[in-house]
Amino acid sequence: MIAWMYRTPRWVVTVVCAIAAVLLLVGAVAHVTDLLRHGLQVYDWAPRWLNLYWSSLALLDPLATALLISGKRRGADLACAIMTTDLAANAYAAYGIQHSSLAAEPGLQRLLAFAVLVLGTAPFVRRHLTNEALALRTSAGEGKEGGGGGGAQNK
């Protein structure tokens, strides 16, 4: 990795995570609203699997938000996965099903901008977030080593 990536100020990471969290929540609200109004088949023109994917974002978006807000790397990873798959699904819907273009789809334009933000900042943000599995292993390992070392010194 490039050295300057490691010097990303903490405040920049906080701002990026906050923006991503808010926008993920906006998406979650939209997906929940669609589910409540139309059920699982929100868009009649779209295949069932695509509707199910978009409906699943009603759960995945808030999960990514919660993980980001709590400072977990999994939140950034999930946000990247969501943005990649959501952008692919929406591009398929626009180009493959509706035979539209990026210029004619303002929703796809906004999604693309959000995906660029999330995917473009992920390498800078990720290193400042915690990896809970690593943190648990490290603290457990330190506790065992610290206790064993202290006991040997006391004898």
KAWOFEN-V873449 format. One record per helix or strand. SS is the DSSP state (H for helix, E for strand). FROM is the first residue (numbers start at 1). LEN is the number of residues. If there is no record, write none. Layout:
BEGIN
[[SS;FROM;LEN] [SS;FROM;LEN]]
END
This chain:
BEGIN
[[H;3;5] [H;10;29] [H;48;22] [E;72;1] [H;73;25] [H;102;3] [H;106;21] [E;130;1] [H;132;23]]
END
